[in-house]
Amino acid sequence: MRLLIALLWLLHWLPLPILGRIGNAIGWMMYYAIPKRRKIALINLRLCMPELSEAERVAIAKRHFQGYSRSILERSLIWWASFERIHGLIEVVPAVPQEQMESGPTILLCPHFVCLDVAGVAARVIPLSTMYSPQKNKAFDDLLRYGRERYGPVRLFTRDDGIKPILRALRDGLPYFMLPDMDFGEKDAAFVPFFGIPAATLTALGRLSAATGAKVIPIVATFLPNYKGYRVTFYPAWEDYPGGDMVAATRRMNAFIEERVREHPAEYFWTHKRFKTRPPGEPSFYD
């Protein structure tokens, strides 16, 4: 692992167009070399985009593997490039809503696009909090924590910590950078449509917003064309959210994410088993 980290450190010296092209080449090989993940991605795309031809879905899957590989290699920039360089590669649209983030409890809703770490960098104009998955390898765990902490104070939680520390952070004025669009099972989740498929989806966004009065500001990071860098889009804070129906609030979140996925279909995390948990009696899509 230390050798791999050293290699990543060396890569951060490369110009982004070269680093991006290396990432694309590795991603192209990954598509063929990892059949299990390729199968998951294609199943997800068949479920979510049945209107496309198989050739079109395969093309999206290949571009996804390339984007995912790029995001791994280009993370070296986030970890080690100068602040001037990394911020120079990020185009923020329309602007970081710092006043809103400072005016009261705020949840930054960040769907699982491959450039999500760039979104985290753009949001770090004030201290914030976020969820963190500890890694078994200490060297890699230290690196991930360093990458999150080098841009300023951040309060990190694990899933084992539960919801109370998050509530406390929101009430302390720390925006919560949240990624709630993965299948973590039926606990604290509801089956709501995602591309028309019932998907086990955490209801935590609505519950946190209701408990703290937090505004929800979506944030999505995507690649700029021609290896120019990244675009981070901050969307307007949601109005009348969450309301009194947590299932409807969760459905609203999924609908928003679906719209963003259709705008950048190759950059969403298709290799995750988004529909792993099924309603009672329904067979698995992935077996």
C-alpha positions as CSV (number, residue, x, y, z in Angstrom):
1,M,0.0,0.0,0.0
2,R,2.8,2.4,0.8
3,L,4.3,1.8,-2.7
4,L,0.9,2.6,-4.2
5,I,0.6,5.8,-2.2
6,A,4.1,6.8,-3.3
7,L,3.1,6.2,-7.0
8,L,0.0,8.4,-6.5
9,W,2.1,11.1,-5.0
10,L,4.3,11.1,-8.1
11,L,1.3,11.3,-10.3
12,H,0.1,14.6,-8.8
13,W,3.0,16.3,-10.5
14,L,1.6,15.5,-14.0
15,P,-0.4,18.0,-16.0
16,L,-4.1,17.2,-15.7
17,P,-4.5,16.4,-19.4
18,I,-1.8,13.7,-19.1
19,L,-3.1,12.4,-15.8
20,G,-6.7,12.3,-17.2
21,R,-5.7,10.3,-20.3
22,I,-3.8,7.8,-18.1
23,G,-6.9,7.4,-16.0
24,N,-9.0,6.9,-19.1
25,A,-6.7,4.2,-20.4
26,I,-6.7,2.4,-17.1
27,G,-10.4,2.7,-16.9
28,W,-10.8,1.1,-20.4
29,M,-8.8,-1.9,-19.2
30,M,-10.7,-2.0,-15.9
31,Y,-14.0,-2.4,-17.9
32,Y,-12.7,-5.7,-19.3
33,A,-10.6,-6.8,-16.4
34,I,-13.3,-6.6,-13.7
35,P,-16.3,-8.6,-15.0
36,K,-18.2,-8.6,-11.7
37,R,-18.3,-4.8,-11.6
38,R,-19.0,-4.6,-15.3
39,K,-22.0,-6.9,-14.9
40,I,-23.4,-4.7,-12.0
41,A,-23.0,-1.5,-14.0
42,L,-24.8,-3.0,-17.1
43,I,-27.6,-4.4,-15.0
44,N,-28.1,-1.0,-13.4
45,L,-28.1,0.7,-16.7
46,R,-30.6,-1.8,-18.2
47,L,-32.9,-1.2,-15.2
48,C,-32.6,2.6,-15.3
49,M,-32.3,3.3,-19.0
50,P,-34.3,0.7,-20.8
51,E,-35.1,3.2,-23.6
52,L,-31.4,3.0,-24.7
53,S,-29.9,0.4,-26.9
54,E,-27.5,-2.2,-25.4
55,A,-24.7,-0.6,-27.4
56,E,-25.5,2.8,-25.9
57,R,-25.6,1.4,-22.4
58,V,-22.3,-0.4,-22.9
59,A,-20.8,2.9,-24.1
60,I,-22.0,4.6,-20.9
61,A,-20.5,1.8,-18.8
62,K,-17.2,2.1,-20.5
63,R,-17.1,5.9,-20.0
64,H,-18.1,5.3,-16.4
65,F,-15.1,3.0,-15.7
66,Q,-12.9,5.6,-17.3
67,G,-14.3,8.4,-15.2
68,Y,-14.1,6.3,-12.1
69,S,-10.4,5.5,-12.8
70,R,-9.7,9.2,-13.5
71,S,-11.3,10.1,-10.2
72,I,-8.9,7.8,-8.3
73,L,-5.8,9.0,-10.0
74,E,-6.8,12.7,-9.9
75,R,-7.5,12.3,-6.2
76,S,-3.7,12.7,-5.9
77,L,-4.2,16.4,-6.8
78,I,-6.7,16.8,-4.0
79,W,-4.3,15.2,-1.6
80,W,-1.0,16.8,-2.6
81,A,-1.4,19.6,-5.2
82,S,-1.1,23.2,-4.0
83,F,-4.3,24.9,-3.0
84,E,-3.8,27.4,-5.8
85,R,-3.5,24.6,-8.4
86,I,-6.5,22.6,-7.2
87,H,-8.8,25.6,-6.8
88,G,-7.7,26.8,-10.3
89,L,-9.1,23.6,-11.7
90,I,-12.5,24.0,-10.1
91,E,-15.2,26.1,-11.8
92,V,-18.0,26.8,-9.2
93,V,-21.5,27.5,-10.5
94,P,-23.0,29.9,-9.7
95,A,-21.0,30.4,-6.4
96,V,-20.4,28.8,-3.1
97,P,-23.5,29.8,-1.0
98,Q,-21.3,30.7,2.0
99,E,-23.8,33.2,3.5
100,Q,-26.6,30.5,3.5
101,M,-24.2,27.9,5.0
102,E,-23.3,30.3,7.8
103,S,-26.9,31.5,8.4
104,G,-28.2,28.3,10.0
105,P,-28.2,24.5,9.9
106,T,-27.3,23.3,6.4
107,I,-27.1,19.9,4.7
108,L,-25.1,19.7,1.5
109,L,-26.7,16.9,-0.5
110,C,-24.0,15.4,-2.6
111,P,-25.0,12.4,-4.8
112,H,-22.5,9.7,-5.6
113,F,-20.9,11.0,-8.8
114,V,-17.3,10.1,-9.4
115,C,-16.0,13.6,-8.7
116,L,-17.7,13.9,-5.3
117,D,-14.3,14.6,-3.6
118,V,-14.0,17.7,-5.7
119,A,-17.4,18.8,-4.5
120,G,-16.1,18.4,-0.9
121,V,-13.1,20.7,-1.7
122,A,-15.3,23.4,-3.2
123,A,-17.6,23.4,-0.1
124,R,-14.8,23.9,2.3
125,V,-15.1,27.6,2.8
126,I,-16.1,27.1,6.4
127,P,-15.7,24.1,8.7
128,L,-18.1,21.2,8.1
129,S,-18.9,17.7,9.0
130,T,-19.3,14.5,7.0
131,M,-19.5,10.7,7.2
132,Y,-16.3,8.7,7.0
133,S,-15.7,5.0,6.4
134,P,-12.6,3.8,8.3
135,Q,-10.2,1.7,6.2
136,K,-8.6,-1.5,7.3
137,N,-5.1,-0.5,6.0
138,K,-3.8,2.2,8.4
139,A,-1.6,3.9,5.8
140,F,-4.5,4.3,3.5
141,D,-6.8,5.3,6.3
142,D,-4.4,8.0,7.4
143,L,-4.2,9.3,3.8
144,L,-7.9,9.5,3.5
145,R,-8.2,11.4,6.7
146,Y,-5.4,13.7,5.7
147,G,-7.1,14.4,2.4
148,R,-10.3,15.4,4.1
149,E,-8.6,17.5,6.8
150,R,-6.0,19.4,4.8
151,Y,-8.6,22.0,3.6
152,G,-9.7,23.0,7.0
153,P,-11.5,21.8,10.1
154,V,-13.8,18.9,9.5
155,R,-15.7,16.7,12.0
156,L,-15.8,13.1,10.8
157,F,-18.4,10.5,11.8
158,T,-18.7,6.8,11.1
159,R,-21.9,5.0,10.5
160,D,-21.5,3.3,13.9
161,D,-21.7,6.7,15.6
162,G,-25.4,7.0,14.8
163,I,-27.3,10.2,14.2
164,K,-26.8,12.1,17.5
165,P,-23.3,13.5,16.6
166,I,-24.6,14.7,13.2
167,L,-27.5,16.5,15.0
168,R,-25.1,18.0,17.4
169,A,-22.8,19.2,14.5
170,L,-25.7,20.8,12.7
171,R,-26.8,22.6,15.8
172,D,-23.2,23.8,16.3
173,G,-23.4,25.4,12.9
174,L,-21.3,22.9,10.9
175,P,-22.9,22.1,7.5
176,Y,-23.2,18.4,7.0
177,F,-21.8,17.1,3.7
178,M,-24.2,14.1,3.0
179,L,-24.1,11.3,0.5
180,P,-27.4,9.3,1.2
181,D,-28.0,7.7,-2.2
182,M,-26.6,4.2,-1.7
183,D,-28.3,0.9,-0.6
184,F,-27.6,0.3,3.0
185,G,-30.4,-2.1,3.6
186,E,-33.9,-1.7,4.9
187,K,-32.9,-0.1,8.3
188,D,-34.0,3.6,8.4
189,A,-34.9,3.3,4.7
190,A,-38.0,3.3,2.5
191,F,-38.6,1.8,-0.9
192,V,-39.0,4.8,-3.2
193,P,-38.7,5.0,-7.0
194,F,-35.3,5.5,-8.6
195,F,-35.7,5.5,-12.4
196,G,-39.0,3.8,-11.7
197,I,-37.5,0.9,-9.7
198,P,-38.3,0.6,-6.0
199,A,-34.9,1.3,-4.3
200,A,-34.1,1.1,-0.6
201,T,-33.3,4.7,0.2
202,L,-32.2,6.2,3.5
203,T,-34.8,8.6,4.9
204,A,-32.1,10.4,6.9
205,L,-32.0,13.6,4.8
206,G,-35.6,14.4,5.5
207,R,-35.4,13.4,9.1
208,L,-32.3,15.4,9.8
209,S,-33.8,18.4,8.1
210,A,-37.0,18.1,10.1
211,A,-35.2,17.7,13.4
212,T,-32.8,20.6,13.0
213,G,-34.6,23.0,10.6
214,A,-31.6,22.5,8.2
215,K,-31.9,23.8,4.7
216,V,-30.9,21.4,2.0
217,I,-28.5,22.6,-0.7
218,P,-27.6,20.1,-3.4
219,I,-24.1,20.0,-4.8
220,V,-22.8,18.0,-7.8
221,A,-19.3,17.8,-9.2
222,T,-18.6,16.7,-12.8
223,F,-15.7,16.7,-15.2
224,L,-15.2,19.7,-17.5
225,P,-14.5,18.7,-21.1
226,N,-11.1,18.4,-22.6
227,Y,-9.4,17.8,-19.3
228,K,-9.9,21.4,-18.2
229,G,-10.8,20.5,-14.6
230,Y,-14.1,20.2,-12.8
231,R,-17.4,22.0,-12.5
232,V,-19.1,22.1,-9.1
233,T,-22.7,23.2,-9.2
234,F,-24.5,24.4,-6.1
235,Y,-28.3,24.2,-6.6
236,P,-30.8,26.5,-4.9
237,A,-31.9,25.4,-1.4
238,W,-35.0,23.3,-1.5
239,E,-38.2,25.1,-0.5
240,D,-40.9,23.5,1.6
241,Y,-38.6,20.6,2.5
242,P,-39.1,18.1,4.0
243,G,-42.8,18.6,4.8
244,G,-44.6,16.1,7.0
245,D,-44.1,13.0,4.8
246,M,-40.6,11.5,5.1
247,V,-41.3,9.0,2.3
248,A,-42.4,11.8,0.0
249,A,-39.3,13.8,1.0
250,T,-37.1,10.8,0.1
251,R,-38.9,10.4,-3.2
252,R,-38.1,14.1,-3.9
253,M,-34.4,13.4,-3.3
254,N,-34.3,10.5,-5.6
255,A,-36.1,12.4,-8.4
256,F,-33.6,15.2,-8.1
257,I,-30.7,12.8,-8.3
258,E,-32.3,11.0,-11.3
259,E,-32.4,14.3,-13.2
260,R,-28.7,15.0,-12.5
261,V,-27.8,11.4,-13.6
262,R,-29.6,11.9,-16.9
263,E,-27.5,15.1,-17.5
264,H,-24.2,13.2,-16.8
265,P,-25.0,9.5,-17.1
266,A,-21.4,8.2,-17.3
267,E,-20.4,9.8,-14.1
268,Y,-22.8,8.2,-11.6
269,F,-21.7,5.2,-9.5
270,W,-23.2,2.5,-11.6
271,T,-20.9,-0.2,-10.2
272,H,-22.7,0.0,-6.8
273,K,-25.6,-2.5,-6.3
274,R,-28.1,0.3,-6.0
275,F,-31.1,-2.1,-6.1
276,K,-29.5,-4.8,-3.9
277,T,-32.2,-4.7,-1.2
278,R,-35.6,-5.8,-2.7
279,P,-39.1,-5.5,-1.3
280,P,-40.3,-8.7,0.4
281,G,-40.8,-11.5,-2.2
282,E,-39.0,-9.8,-5.0
283,P,-35.9,-11.7,-6.5
284,S,-32.5,-10.1,-6.7
285,F,-31.5,-8.3,-9.9
286,Y,-27.9,-9.3,-9.5
287,D,-27.9,-13.1,-8.9
